[in-house]
Amino acid sequence: MRPVVTDLDRELARLLIETFRPRLDVFAERLDDEEQVERLNKWMEDKAGPGVARRSWRVGDWKPCGAKGNRKPVTVEAIAEHVAGRRTLGFYPLHPDGTCNSVSVDFDNHRGTRTTERDPREDFDALAHALLRRGLRFVANHSRGGGGYWIHVLPPVGTQARVARAVLQRLLDESGVKHIDAGGTVDSLFPKQDELHVGAGGDTTAAPGNLFCLPCSRRWLAAENPGSHFVGTDPSDLRAQITHLRSYL
């Protein structure tokens, strides 16, 4: 039975949108189960026709919601479905004008087949302390699996992505935090680009850049190893997630 979306889910969804201020004309969905993947691949096969090369989707892949040229916009109801645990959704932080209202870093001890012995919490704490010393606003949450961390710096509205990314990279360097390829636990910065690629005909939603998974999904909060909750909050308490986000507005 699919989870029911509650008013509490909708309240948290509004706060997620207001806090991260992402692109509102497109969002992404993670393919969470085999049945969903089979339906999508069957639709792709029927659309392409027999023998025609096409992409094959797998569990864990992300895709923009809606077809090219007809993307689905961000709505409170859609994001509430993420909070309720019905879907796993992501925001695109890079706006068409090259600005971003959040710039994020992912800390984890693995990247594909590559692993490191370092504890992600060490690097997370180093950057968090650097941000606190400078009085910079940021939101921090556990990853879906519970073992990693995310820090989302919240610059002034309309900050150029190249500036936000450069500032965050400078702080990572000053904190002695390294990429996982160099023995640290930094996976990537989001957005990964300074400017958005514009598709044929000027379609800015055709390739919306990189996304980050939204925190606060009841699916992941209730997992054996709870994840996606804000650092320092009880994953079993959805109201605690709401209270935490309200402090940033």
Sine and cosine of phi, psi and omega as CSV:
sin_phi,cos_phi,sin_psi,cos_psi,sin_omega,cos_omega
0.00,0.00,0.76,-0.65,-0.04,-1.00
-0.96,0.27,0.58,-0.82,0.01,-1.00
-0.88,0.48,0.52,-0.85,0.05,-1.00
-1.00,0.03,0.70,-0.72,0.05,-1.00
-0.99,0.15,0.81,-0.58,-0.05,-1.00
-0.95,-0.32,0.19,-0.98,0.06,-1.00
-0.89,0.46,-0.51,0.86,0.05,-1.00
-0.91,0.41,-0.63,0.77,0.07,-1.00
-0.88,0.47,-0.67,0.75,-0.01,-1.00
-0.92,0.40,-0.62,0.79,0.02,-1.00
-0.89,0.46,-0.70,0.71,0.02,-1.00
-0.92,0.38,-0.58,0.82,0.04,-1.00
-0.87,0.48,-0.70,0.71,0.02,-1.00
-0.86,0.51,-0.68,0.74,-0.03,-1.00
-0.92,0.39,-0.60,0.80,0.05,-1.00
-0.89,0.46,-0.69,0.73,0.02,-1.00
-0.91,0.43,-0.71,0.71,-0.05,-1.00
-0.93,0.36,-0.52,0.85,-0.03,-1.00
-0.97,0.23,-0.75,0.67,-0.09,-1.00
-1.00,0.07,-0.39,0.92,0.04,-1.00
0.72,0.70,0.84,0.54,-0.06,-1.00
-0.99,0.16,-0.07,-1.00,0.23,-0.97
-0.86,0.51,0.68,-0.73,-0.03,-1.00
-0.97,-0.24,-0.09,1.00,-0.05,-1.00
-1.00,-0.08,-0.01,1.00,0.01,-1.00
-0.30,-0.95,0.57,-0.82,0.13,-0.99
-0.59,-0.81,0.07,-1.00,-0.11,-0.99
-0.82,-0.57,0.39,-0.92,0.04,-1.00
-0.78,-0.62,0.66,-0.75,0.07,-1.00
-1.00,0.03,0.67,-0.74,0.08,-1.00
-0.99,0.14,0.96,-0.29,-0.19,-0.98
-1.00,-0.06,-0.34,0.94,-0.08,-1.00
-0.56,-0.83,0.31,-0.95,-0.08,-1.00
-0.89,0.46,-0.61,0.79,-0.01,-1.00
-0.88,0.47,-0.68,0.73,0.03,-1.00
-0.88,0.47,-0.67,0.74,0.00,-1.00
-0.91,0.41,-0.67,0.74,0.00,-1.00
-0.89,0.46,-0.66,0.75,0.02,-1.00
-0.89,0.46,-0.69,0.72,-0.03,-1.00
-0.92,0.40,-0.69,0.72,0.00,-1.00
-0.91,0.40,-0.60,0.80,0.04,-1.00
-0.91,0.42,-0.66,0.75,0.03,-1.00
-0.90,0.43,-0.66,0.75,0.02,-1.00
-0.90,0.44,-0.64,0.77,0.00,-1.00
-0.91,0.41,-0.70,0.71,0.01,-1.00
-0.89,0.45,-0.61,0.79,-0.03,-1.00
-0.94,0.33,-0.65,0.76,-0.06,-1.00
-0.98,0.20,-0.56,0.83,-0.06,-1.00
0.99,-0.11,0.36,-0.93,-0.06,-1.00
-0.90,0.44,0.67,-0.74,0.08,-1.00
0.98,0.18,-0.02,1.00,-0.02,-1.00
-1.00,-0.02,0.74,-0.67,0.01,-1.00
-0.89,0.45,0.68,-0.73,-0.01,-1.00
-0.46,-0.89,0.26,-0.97,0.05,-1.00
-0.96,0.27,0.61,-0.79,0.09,-1.00
-0.95,-0.32,0.86,-0.50,-0.06,-1.00
-1.00,0.06,0.47,-0.88,0.01,-1.00
-0.74,-0.68,0.36,-0.93,0.09,-1.00
-0.86,0.52,0.73,-0.68,-0.02,-1.00
0.98,-0.18,-0.26,0.97,0.06,-1.00
-0.95,0.32,0.43,-0.90,0.07,-1.00
-0.91,-0.41,0.56,-0.83,0.07,-1.00
-0.58,-0.82,0.57,-0.82,0.10,-0.99
-0.88,0.47,0.59,-0.81,0.02,-1.00
-0.98,0.18,0.78,-0.62,-0.03,-1.00
1.00,-0.10,0.34,-0.94,-0.01,-1.00
-0.98,0.20,0.32,-0.95,0.08,-1.00
-0.84,0.54,0.71,-0.70,-0.04,-1.00
0.99,0.12,-0.12,0.99,-0.01,-1.00
-0.53,-0.85,0.78,0.62,0.00,-1.00
-0.92,0.38,0.44,-0.90,0.06,-1.00
-1.00,0.03,0.73,-0.69,-0.02,-1.00
-0.98,0.18,0.34,-0.94,0.09,-1.00
-0.92,0.39,0.77,-0.64,0.10,-1.00
-0.72,-0.69,0.39,-0.92,0.06,-1.00
-0.86,0.51,-0.64,0.77,-0.05,-1.00
-0.91,0.42,-0.65,0.76,0.02,-1.00
-0.90,0.43,-0.73,0.68,-0.02,-1.00
-0.92,0.39,-0.51,0.86,0.06,-1.00
-0.90,0.43,-0.53,0.85,0.07,-1.00
-0.91,0.42,-0.57,0.82,0.10,-1.00
-0.90,0.43,-0.76,0.65,-0.02,-1.00
-0.86,0.51,-0.65,0.76,-0.02,-1.00
-0.94,0.35,-0.31,0.95,-0.01,-1.00
1.00,-0.07,0.17,0.99,0.02,-1.00
-0.97,0.23,-0.50,0.86,-0.02,-1.00
-0.59,-0.81,0.30,-0.96,0.13,-0.99
-0.90,-0.44,0.89,-0.45,-0.15,-0.99
-0.88,-0.48,0.33,-0.94,0.01,-1.00
-0.69,-0.72,0.47,-0.88,0.05,-1.00
-0.99,-0.17,0.52,-0.85,0.18,-0.98
-0.99,-0.17,0.90,-0.43,-0.08,-1.00
-0.99,0.14,-0.38,0.92,-0.10,-0.99
-1.00,0.05,0.87,-0.49,-0.02,-1.00
-1.00,0.08,0.38,-0.93,-0.04,-1.00
-0.83,0.55,-0.45,0.89,-0.01,-1.00
-1.00,0.06,0.16,0.99,0.04,-1.00
1.00,0.09,0.16,0.99,0.03,-1.00
-0.98,-0.19,0.28,-0.96,0.11,-0.99
-0.54,-0.84,0.56,-0.83,0.00,-1.00
-0.97,-0.24,0.01,1.00,0.16,-0.99
-0.48,-0.88,0.56,-0.83,0.11,-0.99
-0.72,-0.70,0.78,-0.62,-0.25,-0.97
-0.82,-0.57,0.41,-0.91,0.08,-1.00
-0.73,-0.69,0.66,-0.75,-0.04,-1.00
-0.96,-0.29,0.82,-0.57,0.05,-1.00
-0.95,-0.32,0.82,-0.57,0.03,-1.00
-0.41,-0.91,0.33,-0.94,-0.02,-1.00
-0.99,-0.13,0.22,0.97,0.05,-1.00
-0.51,-0.86,0.46,-0.89,0.09,-1.00
-0.52,-0.85,0.98,-0.20,-0.14,-0.99
0.90,0.44,-0.83,-0.56,0.03,-1.00
-1.00,0.01,-0.09,1.00,-0.04,-1.00
-1.00,0.07,0.75,-0.67,-0.01,-1.00
-0.75,-0.66,0.27,-0.96,0.05,-1.00
-0.64,-0.77,0.46,-0.89,0.00,-1.00
-0.99,0.13,-0.23,0.97,-0.09,-1.00
-0.94,0.33,0.59,-0.80,0.03,-1.00
-0.98,0.18,0.85,-0.53,0.01,-1.00
-0.83,0.55,-0.45,0.89,-0.04,-1.00
-0.90,0.43,-0.52,0.86,0.01,-1.00
-0.89,0.46,-0.73,0.68,-0.01,-1.00
-0.95,0.32,-0.61,0.79,0.07,-1.00
-0.84,0.54,-0.76,0.65,-0.03,-1.00
-0.89,0.45,-0.63,0.78,-0.02,-1.00
-0.88,0.48,-0.71,0.70,0.01,-1.00
-0.94,0.33,-0.67,0.75,0.00,-1.00
-0.85,0.53,-0.67,0.74,0.01,-1.00
-0.91,0.42,-0.62,0.78,0.03,-1.00
-0.90,0.43,-0.65,0.76,0.02,-1.00
-0.92,0.39,-0.66,0.75,0.00,-1.00
-0.91,0.42,-0.64,0.77,0.01,-1.00
-0.87,0.49,-0.54,0.84,-0.04,-1.00
-1.00,-0.08,-0.02,1.00,0.03,-1.00
0.94,0.35,0.48,0.88,0.00,-1.00
-1.00,0.02,0.67,-0.74,-0.04,-1.00
-0.98,0.22,0.73,-0.69,0.06,-1.00
-0.44,-0.90,0.43,-0.90,0.09,-1.00
-0.91,-0.41,0.64,-0.77,-0.02,-1.00
-0.77,-0.63,0.71,-0.71,0.04,-1.00
-0.63,-0.78,0.37,-0.93,0.10,-0.99
-0.96,0.27,0.46,-0.89,0.07,-1.00
-0.95,0.32,0.13,-0.99,-0.01,-1.00
-0.84,0.55,-0.69,0.72,-0.05,-1.00
-0.98,0.20,-0.14,0.99,0.07,-1.00
1.00,0.01,-0.26,0.97,-0.07,-1.00
-1.00,-0.04,-0.32,0.95,-0.01,-1.00
-0.94,-0.33,-0.01,-1.00,-0.05,-1.00
-0.65,-0.76,0.43,-0.90,0.12,-0.99
-0.81,-0.59,0.65,-0.76,0.21,-0.98
-0.87,-0.49,0.79,-0.61,0.03,-1.00
-0.90,-0.43,0.95,-0.30,0.05,-1.00
-0.99,0.16,0.68,-0.74,-0.08,-1.00
-0.93,-0.38,1.00,0.02,-0.01,-1.00
-0.97,0.25,0.15,-0.99,0.09,-1.00
-0.84,0.54,0.53,-0.85,0.01,-1.00
-0.82,0.57,0.70,-0.71,0.06,-1.00
1.00,0.07,0.21,0.98,0.04,-1.00
-0.94,0.35,0.71,-0.71,0.05,-1.00
-0.89,0.45,0.68,-0.73,-0.03,-1.00
-0.86,0.51,-0.62,0.78,-0.02,-1.00
-0.89,0.46,-0.57,0.82,0.02,-1.00
-0.96,0.29,-0.73,0.68,-0.02,-1.00
-0.87,0.49,-0.67,0.74,-0.01,-1.00
-0.92,0.39,-0.66,0.75,-0.01,-1.00
-0.91,0.42,-0.66,0.75,0.01,-1.00
-0.90,0.44,-0.71,0.70,-0.01,-1.00
-0.91,0.42,-0.65,0.76,0.03,-1.00
-0.90,0.44,-0.62,0.79,0.03,-1.00
-0.89,0.46,-0.66,0.75,0.01,-1.00
-0.93,0.38,-0.60,0.80,0.08,-1.00
-0.89,0.46,-0.69,0.72,0.00,-1.00
-0.90,0.44,-0.70,0.72,0.00,-1.00
-0.90,0.43,-0.50,0.87,-0.02,-1.00
-0.99,0.12,-0.08,1.00,-0.02,-1.00
0.97,0.25,0.32,0.95,-0.04,-1.00
-1.00,0.03,0.72,-0.70,-0.09,-1.00
-0.87,-0.49,0.33,-0.95,0.08,-1.00
-0.93,0.36,0.40,-0.92,-0.03,-1.00
-0.88,0.48,-0.48,0.88,0.04,-1.00
-0.91,0.41,-0.37,0.93,-0.02,-1.00
-0.96,-0.27,0.27,0.96,0.04,-1.00
1.00,-0.09,0.00,1.00,0.05,-1.00
-1.00,-0.05,-0.40,-0.92,-0.03,-1.00
-0.77,-0.64,0.19,0.98,0.05,-1.00
-0.98,0.22,0.82,-0.58,0.06,-1.00
-1.00,0.03,-0.92,0.40,-0.07,-1.00
-0.46,-0.89,0.29,-0.96,0.21,-0.98
-0.98,-0.18,0.55,-0.84,0.03,-1.00
-0.75,-0.66,0.84,-0.54,0.12,0.99
-0.95,0.31,0.40,-0.92,0.04,-1.00
-1.00,0.04,-0.25,0.97,-0.05,-1.00
-0.92,-0.38,0.39,-0.92,0.11,-0.99
-1.00,0.03,-0.48,0.88,-0.03,-1.00
-0.69,-0.72,0.49,-0.87,-0.04,-1.00
-0.99,0.10,0.68,-0.74,0.11,-0.99
-0.97,0.25,0.73,-0.68,0.01,-1.00
-0.96,-0.27,0.81,-0.59,-0.05,-1.00
-0.98,0.17,-0.06,-1.00,0.00,-1.00
-0.85,0.53,0.66,-0.75,0.02,-1.00
0.97,0.25,0.19,0.98,0.03,-1.00
0.98,0.17,0.31,0.95,-0.02,-1.00
-0.97,0.25,0.94,-0.34,-0.02,-1.00
-1.00,0.08,-0.04,1.00,0.03,-1.00
-0.98,-0.21,-0.06,1.00,-0.04,-1.00
-0.90,0.43,-0.66,0.76,0.02,-1.00
-0.69,-0.72,0.99,0.16,-0.16,-0.99
-0.97,0.24,0.18,0.98,0.04,-1.00
1.00,0.03,-0.32,-0.95,-0.05,-1.00
-1.00,-0.03,0.47,-0.88,-0.05,-1.00
-0.88,-0.47,0.24,-0.97,0.20,-0.98
-0.82,-0.58,0.58,-0.81,-0.01,-1.00
-0.94,0.35,0.71,-0.70,0.03,-1.00
-0.93,0.36,0.61,-0.79,0.12,-0.99
-0.97,0.22,0.04,-1.00,0.18,-0.98
0.91,0.41,0.81,0.59,0.15,-0.99
-0.97,-0.23,0.79,-0.62,0.00,-1.00
-0.89,0.45,-0.42,0.91,0.08,-1.00
-0.88,0.48,-0.72,0.69,-0.06,-1.00
-1.00,0.08,-0.48,0.88,0.05,-1.00
-0.89,0.45,-0.53,0.85,-0.06,-1.00
-1.00,-0.10,0.10,0.99,-0.02,-1.00
-0.93,0.36,0.24,-0.97,0.01,-1.00
-0.84,0.54,-0.66,0.75,0.17,-0.99
-0.94,-0.33,1.00,-0.07,-0.13,-0.99
-0.84,0.55,0.62,-0.78,0.03,-1.00
-0.56,-0.83,0.14,-0.99,0.07,-1.00
0.98,0.19,0.06,1.00,0.02,-1.00
-1.00,0.03,0.34,-0.94,0.03,-1.00
-0.95,0.31,0.61,-0.79,-0.04,-1.00
-0.87,0.49,0.75,-0.66,0.00,-1.00
1.00,0.00,0.06,1.00,0.02,-1.00
-0.91,-0.40,0.36,-0.93,0.03,-1.00
-0.99,0.17,0.87,-0.49,-0.03,-1.00
-0.90,0.44,-0.32,0.95,0.00,-1.00
-1.00,0.07,-0.05,1.00,-0.09,-1.00
-0.91,-0.42,0.99,-0.16,-0.02,-1.00
-0.92,0.40,-0.56,0.83,0.03,-1.00
-0.90,0.43,-0.51,0.86,0.04,-1.00
-0.91,0.40,-0.55,0.84,0.05,-1.00
-0.92,0.39,-0.64,0.77,0.01,-1.00
-0.90,0.43,-0.73,0.68,0.00,-1.00
-0.86,0.50,-0.66,0.75,0.00,-1.00
-0.88,0.48,-0.74,0.67,-0.03,-1.00
-0.92,0.40,-0.59,0.81,-0.03,-1.00
-0.87,0.50,-0.46,0.89,-0.05,-1.00
-0.94,0.35,-0.22,0.97,-0.01,-1.00
-1.00,-0.09,-0.14,0.99,-0.09,-1.00
-0.97,-0.24,0.00,0.00,0.00,0.00
